[in-house]
């Protein structure tokens, strides 16, 4: 008979406690790859199946991230709930299944936008699962809790990676509930929170854990948050690993250059980055060249000509380059569209974009050419605004970030939708 080590025994106890909890709010907080989302989903699925309710809410940063994290993956709801289907209902999406001749619906809603709460206003839900609750808009959280107020079997399930200690999700909810006396908790309906680290995940081998630990520099907020699962202030460099680790000399010819990210400046530099896959491998993305222009007197046509010159230099057809432009730069986008260049508004969620870039870069999936000297310089100085971090807001200092913004626009718009990192 195999005897589990003490750490795995404790993890099993936490999983069981999550299943058995009937609290008003149940929270799984912890490091990346700690299994918290899977364990929370298992508890939520068990609740939805056994509940007398028929309508439930599932939210996340965007519908796409919800699908990837909680619905369509190997341990998503479609695999956890037998016979469930993911359907489009009107303009929305939902997980639908039948049990005991009753149809149950779990509505899927993106919650990061300031207007997101309007999507659920007036609806009634029995319970709610929120993936990455700290990435939700505050008004959405307030509204979602109101939407379950009439439930006779009211439960909420939240997951999150640790954040800045003064983030409102802590000060207004988690810390406040943690400090309630027993009478307050009874009136609330109960509150449970479980902390998870990678060793709690039975799928993580010692080798995997060691590899994860090497991705993040020790004695930085990244290591404390993503490996140790601690709440801490973001400070110092946003990409603290030496830039020499991800800027290299490599042959550009094998790169299938199909994408470009652009940050347009009127009182700051205009930048472009060109990139693609190395020999078509979607786990190997190469940023090959940059355009950097500090002159504020240039027209949008001037920058279009600069784009053409870069394409000529790289031996690519400009009309076969997919371009993501800063969503605020309407005039530049119109200039490109009028001249037949395929352009989209870039995805501009700053923190998720930074997090995605960091994952890709640190895992070796995104590599930069050494000739990109302005980008290299920016990575060496790109830092958190420590005054804002101290009051719960993770935001970069808006100085010397033009190339990184262009890189983030391109990567988050074109790479993120097609990879599984």
KEBA-684635 format. One record per residue (C-alpha): x, y negated, z negated; chain. Coordinates in pm, 1 decimal. Layout:
REM residues N
{{X Y Z} 'A'} ...
***
This chain:
REM residues 421
{{0.0 0.0 0.0} 'A'} {{133.9 -341.5 97.2} 'A'} {{153.7 -587.2 -191.6} 'A'} {{105.7 -949.4 -90.2} 'A'} {{358.2 -1206.6 -217.2} 'A'} {{226.6 -1456.9 -475.8} 'A'} {{201.0 -1738.0 -219.6} 'A'} {{-23.3 -1530.5 9.3} 'A'} {{-236.3 -1418.5 -284.9} 'A'} {{-293.0 -1784.1 -372.9} 'A'} {{-377.8 -1859.9 -6.8} 'A'} {{-635.3 -1578.2 -7.1} 'A'} {{-790.4 -1723.9 -321.0} 'A'} {{-821.6 -2064.4 -153.5} 'A'} {{-985.1 -1912.0 152.8} 'A'} {{-1232.6 -1721.4 -60.8} 'A'} {{-1308.9 -2031.9 -268.2} 'A'} {{-1388.5 -2223.2 51.1} 'A'} {{-1628.5 -1950.2 160.4} 'A'} {{-1805.5 -1944.0 -173.5} 'A'} {{-1826.0 -2319.1 -231.0} 'A'} {{-2169.8 -2478.4 -224.3} 'A'} {{-2037.8 -2825.2 -297.9} 'A'} {{-2164.0 -3146.4 -141.7} 'A'} {{-1813.8 -3206.0 0.3} 'A'} {{-1543.7 -2949.1 80.2} 'A'} {{-1206.4 -3073.6 202.5} 'A'} {{-909.5 -2890.6 356.9} 'A'} {{-602.7 -3115.9 355.4} 'A'} {{-249.6 -3020.4 444.8} 'A'} {{44.9 -2977.9 674.8} 'A'} {{37.0 -2885.9 1042.7} 'A'} {{5.1 -2515.2 1126.1} 'A'} {{-116.5 -2440.3 773.6} 'A'} {{-439.2 -2273.2 888.3} 'A'} {{-664.8 -2530.9 724.7} 'A'} {{-883.1 -2592.6 1032.4} 'A'} {{-943.1 -2220.0 1091.0} 'A'} {{-1027.6 -2157.5 725.0} 'A'} {{-1259.5 -2458.5 716.9} 'A'} {{-1432.4 -2347.5 1038.6} 'A'} {{-1485.5 -1999.1 898.4} 'A'} {{-1651.4 -2145.7 588.9} 'A'} {{-1862.4 -2381.5 800.7} 'A'} {{-1972.7 -2102.8 1037.4} 'A'} {{-2073.8 -1889.1 740.5} 'A'} {{-2273.4 -2181.7 599.9} 'A'} {{-2450.4 -2261.5 929.7} 'A'} {{-2550.0 -1897.2 984.3} 'A'} {{-2688.5 -1854.6 632.2} 'A'} {{-2843.2 -2201.3 592.8} 'A'} {{-3216.6 -2258.6 624.2} 'A'} {{-3138.0 -2565.3 835.7} 'A'} {{-3143.2 -2570.4 1215.0} 'A'} {{-2956.5 -2891.3 1310.4} 'A'} {{-2591.7 -2957.9 1222.4} 'A'} {{-2321.9 -3208.5 1318.2} 'A'} {{-1966.4 -3140.7 1440.1} 'A'} {{-1743.8 -3445.8 1486.2} 'A'} {{-1382.1 -3525.6 1568.7} 'A'} {{-1172.4 -3799.7 1719.7} 'A'} {{-1309.4 -3733.7 2070.6} 'A'} {{-1529.9 -3467.3 2227.8} 'A'} {{-1222.7 -3326.5 2403.2} 'A'} {{-1026.8 -3289.3 2078.0} 'A'} {{-1328.4 -3126.3 1910.9} 'A'} {{-1352.9 -2875.6 2194.8} 'A'} {{-981.3 -2799.0 2175.7} 'A'} {{-958.0 -2778.6 1794.6} 'A'} {{-1288.7 -2629.9 1687.0} 'A'} {{-1501.4 -2490.2 1970.8} 'A'} {{-1314.0 -2328.4 2258.4} 'A'} {{-991.9 -2197.7 2104.0} 'A'} {{-932.1 -1841.6 1985.4} 'A'} {{-1063.4 -1919.9 1637.4} 'A'} {{-1325.6 -2173.8 1747.0} 'A'} {{-1694.4 -2158.7 1673.2} 'A'} {{-1777.9 -1966.6 1991.6} 'A'} {{-1567.5 -1677.5 1862.2} 'A'} {{-1669.4 -1715.5 1497.8} 'A'} {{-2045.9 -1721.4 1562.5} 'A'} {{-2165.8 -1415.4 1760.9} 'A'} {{-2381.6 -1500.5 2061.0} 'A'} {{-2314.8 -1875.6 2044.1} 'A'} {{-2291.9 -2084.6 2361.8} 'A'} {{-2151.9 -2427.6 2434.2} 'A'} {{-2412.1 -2626.8 2626.3} 'A'} {{-2479.3 -2970.6 2764.5} 'A'} {{-2801.9 -3109.4 2619.3} 'A'} {{-2898.1 -3434.2 2787.2} 'A'} {{-2590.4 -3656.5 2771.2} 'A'} {{-2448.6 -3469.3 2472.4} 'A'} {{-2292.2 -3130.0 2402.6} 'A'} {{-2369.8 -2871.4 2138.6} 'A'} {{-2294.1 -2522.2 2014.1} 'A'} {{-2622.3 -2328.5 2021.1} 'A'} {{-2712.1 -1981.4 1891.7} 'A'} {{-3005.1 -1779.6 1761.1} 'A'} {{-3024.3 -1590.6 1434.5} 'A'} {{-3329.8 -1429.1 1275.1} 'A'} {{-3538.8 -1562.3 1567.9} 'A'} {{-3438.3 -1919.4 1487.2} 'A'} {{-3236.9 -2144.5 1721.3} 'A'} {{-2959.6 -2343.9 1555.4} 'A'} {{-2783.6 -2639.3 1713.8} 'A'} {{-2447.8 -2791.9 1620.7} 'A'} {{-2422.7 -3130.3 1794.0} 'A'} {{-2072.7 -3232.3 1908.6} 'A'} {{-1988.4 -3603.8 1876.3} 'A'} {{-1669.1 -3806.6 1916.6} 'A'} {{-1625.3 -4034.4 1616.4} 'A'} {{-1318.6 -4258.5 1658.5} 'A'} {{-1490.2 -4545.7 1840.5} 'A'} {{-1635.0 -4832.7 1638.3} 'A'} {{-1971.2 -4777.8 1813.5} 'A'} {{-1972.1 -4401.0 1764.7} 'A'} {{-2220.4 -4414.5 1477.4} 'A'} {{-2489.8 -4524.9 1723.5} 'A'} {{-2486.2 -4173.9 1873.2} 'A'} {{-2619.4 -4019.2 1552.1} 'A'} {{-2834.9 -4300.5 1414.1} 'A'} {{-3190.0 -4174.4 1351.8} 'A'} {{-3090.0 -3806.6 1366.4} 'A'} {{-3128.5 -3558.5 1081.0} 'A'} {{-2873.2 -3288.4 1004.8} 'A'} {{-2851.3 -3018.9 740.2} 'A'} {{-2470.5 -3028.5 722.5} 'A'} {{-2162.9 -3173.2 885.7} 'A'} {{-1812.7 -3058.8 986.4} 'A'} {{-1556.2 -3334.9 1051.1} 'A'} {{-1223.5 -3246.6 1211.9} 'A'} {{-945.4 -3495.8 1128.5} 'A'} {{-1173.7 -3709.4 912.6} 'A'} {{-905.7 -3975.7 866.8} 'A'} {{-919.6 -4039.4 1243.5} 'A'} {{-1294.1 -4114.9 1229.5} 'A'} {{-1438.3 -4463.0 1241.4} 'A'} {{-1544.8 -4572.5 893.6} 'A'} {{-1896.5 -4668.3 1002.8} 'A'} {{-1945.3 -4322.8 1154.7} 'A'} {{-1856.6 -4153.6 824.3} 'A'} {{-2104.1 -4373.1 637.0} 'A'} {{-2378.5 -4303.3 891.3} 'A'} {{-2314.1 -3927.5 904.2} 'A'} {{-2351.7 -3900.0 527.8} 'A'} {{-2684.1 -4082.4 554.1} 'A'} {{-2800.4 -3844.0 828.8} 'A'} {{-2778.7 -3543.8 590.5} 'A'} {{-2946.4 -3711.3 293.8} 'A'} {{-3276.0 -3522.7 338.6} 'A'} {{-3115.9 -3177.6 361.9} 'A'} {{-3216.7 -2918.9 102.5} 'A'} {{-2891.3 -2733.1 170.4} 'A'} {{-2660.4 -3032.7 210.7} 'A'} {{-2291.3 -2956.9 266.0} 'A'} {{-2002.1 -3133.8 433.0} 'A'} {{-1672.6 -2986.3 554.2} 'A'} {{-1374.5 -3213.3 624.7} 'A'} {{-1019.5 -3143.4 745.7} 'A'} {{-723.1 -3378.8 765.0} 'A'} {{-347.8 -3401.0 778.9} 'A'} {{-209.7 -3612.4 491.1} 'A'} {{-218.1 -3987.0 551.9} 'A'} {{-103.7 -4307.1 379.7} 'A'} {{-208.9 -4292.7 11.6} 'A'} {{-411.3 -4614.1 40.2} 'A'} {{-611.0 -4502.5 346.8} 'A'} {{-980.6 -4570.3 293.8} 'A'} {{-1066.8 -4199.2 321.7} 'A'} {{-880.3 -4155.8 -7.4} 'A'} {{-973.5 -4472.6 -192.7} 'A'} {{-1343.7 -4461.8 -104.2} 'A'} {{-1403.0 -4085.7 -103.2} 'A'} {{-1141.8 -3823.9 -194.9} 'A'} {{-964.4 -4001.8 -480.5} 'A'} {{-1289.2 -4146.0 -613.0} 'A'} {{-1454.5 -3804.2 -620.8} 'A'} {{-1141.7 -3643.3 -767.9} 'A'} {{-1158.4 -3887.0 -1060.0} 'A'} {{-1531.8 -3841.7 -1131.0} 'A'} {{-1638.2 -3693.4 -1460.3} 'A'} {{-1849.4 -3375.7 -1468.6} 'A'} {{-2176.0 -3568.4 -1488.2} 'A'} {{-2088.2 -3772.6 -1181.9} 'A'} {{-1988.3 -3461.1 -989.4} 'A'} {{-2316.0 -3293.1 -1084.6} 'A'} {{-2512.3 -3588.6 -950.7} 'A'} {{-2296.9 -3590.1 -634.8} 'A'} {{-2354.4 -3220.8 -577.6} 'A'} {{-1997.0 -3104.3 -625.8} 'A'} {{-1658.1 -3174.7 -468.6} 'A'} {{-1379.1 -2932.7 -374.7} 'A'} {{-1043.2 -3003.5 -215.7} 'A'} {{-776.7 -2751.1 -113.9} 'A'} {{-416.8 -2835.8 -20.9} 'A'} {{-249.9 -2623.1 248.9} 'A'} {{109.8 -2572.7 365.0} 'A'} {{245.4 -2353.4 650.3} 'A'} {{313.5 -2053.8 424.2} 'A'} {{-62.6 -2037.0 353.2} 'A'} {{-119.8 -1940.1 715.8} 'A'} {{-87.9 -1561.7 759.9} 'A'} {{-1.6 -1610.4 1127.6} 'A'} {{310.2 -1813.0 1041.7} 'A'} {{618.3 -1592.7 1012.6} 'A'} {{929.6 -1707.4 821.8} 'A'} {{1097.1 -1769.5 1158.6} 'A'} {{806.5 -1988.9 1273.6} 'A'} {{811.0 -2185.1 949.4} 'A'} {{1185.5 -2241.4 979.0} 'A'} {{1141.6 -2363.1 1337.0} 'A'} {{864.2 -2602.0 1228.9} 'A'} {{1081.4 -2742.0 951.3} 'A'} {{1360.7 -2814.6 1199.9} 'A'} {{1128.0 -3022.9 1418.0} 'A'} {{1101.0 -3297.2 1157.2} 'A'} {{1397.5 -3475.3 996.6} 'A'} {{1416.8 -3408.0 623.0} 'A'} {{1378.3 -3698.7 381.4} 'A'} {{1138.5 -3875.2 618.2} 'A'} {{765.2 -3934.2 597.8} 'A'} {{724.4 -3694.7 893.8} 'A'} {{870.6 -3402.2 701.0} 'A'} {{675.0 -3489.5 386.9} 'A'} {{343.4 -3515.6 572.8} 'A'} {{365.3 -3247.1 836.1} 'A'} {{573.2 -2980.8 660.1} 'A'} {{519.5 -3038.3 287.7} 'A'} {{161.7 -3163.7 326.5} 'A'} {{214.5 -3472.3 110.9} 'A'} {{42.1 -3808.8 129.1} 'A'} {{303.0 -4076.0 185.9} 'A'} {{360.5 -4415.4 341.4} 'A'} {{485.8 -4424.1 700.1} 'A'} {{809.8 -4615.8 696.8} 'A'} {{1118.1 -4666.6 903.7} 'A'} {{1157.4 -4534.5 1257.4} 'A'} {{854.2 -4376.3 1424.4} 'A'} {{1085.3 -4135.3 1609.7} 'A'} {{1360.5 -4079.3 1351.3} 'A'} {{1545.8 -3804.8 1538.4} 'A'} {{1849.4 -3925.4 1729.5} 'A'} {{1749.3 -4034.1 2079.5} 'A'} {{2041.3 -3829.4 2213.9} 'A'} {{1824.2 -3523.7 2147.2} 'A'} {{1568.3 -3618.0 2413.0} 'A'} {{1757.1 -3842.6 2659.3} 'A'} {{1971.2 -3632.2 2890.4} 'A'} {{2134.9 -3615.1 3231.8} 'A'} {{1946.8 -3378.7 3462.6} 'A'} {{1879.7 -3335.6 3833.3} 'A'} {{1579.5 -3545.2 3941.0} 'A'} {{1515.6 -3364.2 4271.2} 'A'} {{1344.8 -3057.2 4110.3} 'A'} {{1097.7 -3284.1 3927.2} 'A'} {{751.9 -3298.2 4087.1} 'A'} {{694.0 -3671.7 4037.6} 'A'} {{319.1 -3734.0 4042.4} 'A'} {{248.9 -3975.6 3757.0} 'A'} {{317.4 -4326.8 3635.2} 'A'} {{229.6 -4517.7 3318.5} 'A'} {{224.8 -4899.6 3324.6} 'A'} {{223.7 -5161.0 3048.3} 'A'} {{143.1 -5500.7 3201.3} 'A'} {{276.9 -5814.6 3034.7} 'A'} {{202.8 -6181.4 3081.6} 'A'} {{403.2 -6298.6 2778.8} 'A'} {{612.9 -5983.2 2743.6} 'A'} {{790.3 -5748.2 2989.1} 'A'} {{598.7 -5539.7 3243.2} 'A'} {{713.6 -5179.0 3238.8} 'A'} {{651.5 -4864.7 3442.1} 'A'} {{763.0 -4506.0 3381.0} 'A'} {{759.4 -4233.8 3646.4} 'A'} {{735.6 -3866.6 3553.7} 'A'} {{628.1 -3514.6 3644.0} 'A'} {{691.7 -3148.5 3577.2} 'A'} {{1024.6 -2976.6 3628.3} 'A'} {{964.9 -2722.0 3908.2} 'A'} {{592.2 -2734.3 3828.6} 'A'} {{633.5 -2601.1 3472.2} 'A'} {{361.3 -2762.1 3255.1} 'A'} {{569.7 -2701.1 2943.9} 'A'} {{860.7 -2900.9 3086.9} 'A'} {{783.2 -3267.5 3157.6} 'A'} {{1052.9 -3508.4 3273.8} 'A'} {{1042.5 -3887.6 3252.5} 'A'} {{1276.7 -3976.4 3538.1} 'A'} {{1282.5 -4352.8 3591.8} 'A'} {{1168.9 -4685.9 3450.4} 'A'} {{1078.4 -5026.7 3589.0} 'A'} {{1147.8 -5311.5 3345.4} 'A'} {{1077.6 -5673.2 3433.8} 'A'} {{1097.2 -5953.7 3177.6} 'A'} {{989.0 -6235.2 3411.7} 'A'} {{649.2 -6370.5 3306.3} 'A'} {{602.1 -6580.6 3622.7} 'A'} {{554.9 -6279.3 3850.3} 'A'} {{217.5 -6209.8 4010.6} 'A'} {{34.6 -5879.0 4011.3} 'A'} {{135.1 -5846.8 4378.0} 'A'} {{500.2 -5883.2 4277.0} 'A'} {{461.7 -5589.1 4038.9} 'A'} {{281.5 -5388.5 4307.3} 'A'} {{584.1 -5446.4 4532.8} 'A'} {{806.3 -5336.6 4244.4} 'A'} {{601.6 -5018.1 4218.5} 'A'} {{648.8 -4951.4 4591.1} 'A'} {{1022.6 -5006.6 4560.6} 'A'} {{1043.4 -4758.3 4273.7} 'A'} {{850.4 -4500.3 4476.9} 'A'} {{1084.5 -4550.9 4771.2} 'A'} {{1386.1 -4506.8 4545.2} 'A'} {{1238.0 -4181.4 4407.9} 'A'} {{1134.5 -4058.7 4756.8} 'A'} {{766.5 -4022.5 4667.8} 'A'} {{450.1 -4134.9 4844.8} 'A'} {{300.8 -4421.6 4635.8} 'A'} {{-52.3 -4313.0 4730.0} 'A'} {{10.5 -3971.9 4577.2} 'A'} {{114.9 -4111.9 4240.0} 'A'} {{-155.5 -4109.7 3971.7} 'A'} {{-124.6 -4431.9 3773.7} 'A'} {{-246.8 -4508.3 3419.3} 'A'} {{-251.1 -4880.3 3344.0} 'A'} {{-302.1 -5054.5 3010.5} 'A'} {{-684.9 -5069.6 2985.5} 'A'} {{-669.7 -5444.4 2910.7} 'A'} {{-484.0 -5516.6 3236.9} 'A'} {{-785.9 -5550.5 3468.3} 'A'} {{-612.8 -5781.0 3716.2} 'A'} {{-322.3 -5544.1 3776.2} 'A'} {{-552.8 -5245.1 3803.4} 'A'} {{-761.8 -5425.2 4068.5} 'A'} {{-443.7 -5515.8 4259.5} 'A'} {{-339.3 -5152.3 4277.1} 'A'} {{-687.7 -5021.7 4359.9} 'A'} {{-731.8 -5270.8 4644.1} 'A'} {{-410.2 -5137.2 4796.7} 'A'} {{-512.3 -4772.1 4782.2} 'A'} {{-318.8 -4661.9 4473.9} 'A'} {{-511.0 -4411.4 4253.4} 'A'} {{-541.6 -4588.0 3917.1} 'A'} {{-722.7 -4510.3 3592.4} 'A'} {{-758.6 -4695.7 3264.4} 'A'} {{-499.1 -4546.1 3032.1} 'A'} {{-605.6 -4367.8 2715.2} 'A'} {{-501.8 -4612.2 2446.6} 'A'} {{-556.1 -4442.1 2110.8} 'A'} {{-230.4 -4553.7 1948.4} 'A'} {{-182.1 -4309.6 1658.7} 'A'} {{-302.4 -3996.9 1844.6} 'A'} {{-87.1 -4104.2 2139.2} 'A'} {{219.6 -4141.0 1918.7} 'A'} {{147.3 -3808.2 1750.4} 'A'} {{112.3 -3633.9 2087.0} 'A'} {{436.6 -3787.8 2214.0} 'A'} {{618.8 -3683.6 1898.3} 'A'} {{498.0 -3323.7 1926.0} 'A'} {{600.6 -3300.9 2290.5} 'A'} {{937.4 -3468.3 2242.0} 'A'} {{1040.8 -3284.5 1926.1} 'A'} {{938.7 -2946.6 2069.4} 'A'} {{1145.7 -3015.5 2381.9} 'A'} {{848.1 -3036.7 2619.6} 'A'} {{910.2 -3402.6 2715.2} 'A'} {{1261.3 -3507.0 2819.6} 'A'} {{1389.2 -3846.2 2937.3} 'A'} {{1659.7 -3924.3 3189.4} 'A'} {{1962.7 -4105.5 3050.7} 'A'} {{1925.4 -4376.6 3314.9} 'A'} {{1614.7 -4508.3 3131.2} 'A'} {{1823.2 -4747.8 2922.5} 'A'} {{1541.7 -4979.6 2808.8} 'A'} {{1328.0 -4687.9 2693.0} 'A'} {{1625.5 -4539.0 2509.6} 'A'} {{1687.8 -4865.7 2329.4} 'A'} {{1323.3 -4894.5 2223.4} 'A'} {{1309.9 -4541.3 2081.2} 'A'} {{1605.7 -4635.8 1862.0} 'A'} {{1421.5 -4932.1 1706.8} 'A'} {{1047.7 -4846.6 1730.5} 'A'} {{930.7 -4876.8 1368.1} 'A'} {{627.0 -4876.4 1142.8} 'A'} {{489.4 -5197.4 999.3} 'A'} {{567.7 -5119.0 634.7} 'A'} {{345.7 -5396.6 494.9} 'A'} {{41.9 -5247.0 668.6} 'A'} {{145.7 -4891.9 577.6} 'A'} {{147.7 -4991.5 211.5} 'A'} {{-222.8 -5079.6 229.9} 'A'} {{-323.6 -4766.2 421.2} 'A'} {{-280.0 -4864.1 787.5} 'A'} {{-26.0 -4685.3 1007.2} 'A'} {{62.3 -4933.2 1282.1} 'A'} {{382.5 -4992.8 1480.3} 'A'} {{557.5 -5327.5 1474.4} 'A'} {{453.6 -5493.6 1800.9} 'A'} {{804.3 -5593.3 1907.9} 'A'} {{1018.6 -5414.8 2164.2} 'A'} {{760.1 -5147.5 2245.9} 'A'} {{682.5 -5217.2 2612.1} 'A'} {{848.6 -4906.6 2759.3} 'A'} {{712.2 -4683.7 2483.5} 'A'} {{361.5 -4816.8 2547.0} 'A'} {{395.8 -4729.2 2916.3} 'A'} {{528.7 -4383.2 2823.3} 'A'} {{241.5 -4331.9 2578.5} 'A'} {{-18.1 -4441.4 2836.4} 'A'} {{117.3 -4199.9 3095.6} 'A'} {{171.1 -3904.2 2865.2} 'A'} {{-155.2 -3927.4 2673.2} 'A'} {{-358.9 -3986.9 2989.6} 'A'} {{-206.8 -3724.1 3218.4} 'A'} {{-9.6 -3469.5 3012.0} 'A'} {{-228.1 -3427.7 2703.9} 'A'} {{-536.5 -3294.1 2891.2} 'A'} {{-342.6 -3008.3 3057.8} 'A'} {{-117.8 -2873.1 2781.3} 'A'} {{-168.1 -2671.3 2461.0} 'A'} {{92.9 -2795.6 2214.8} 'A'} 
***
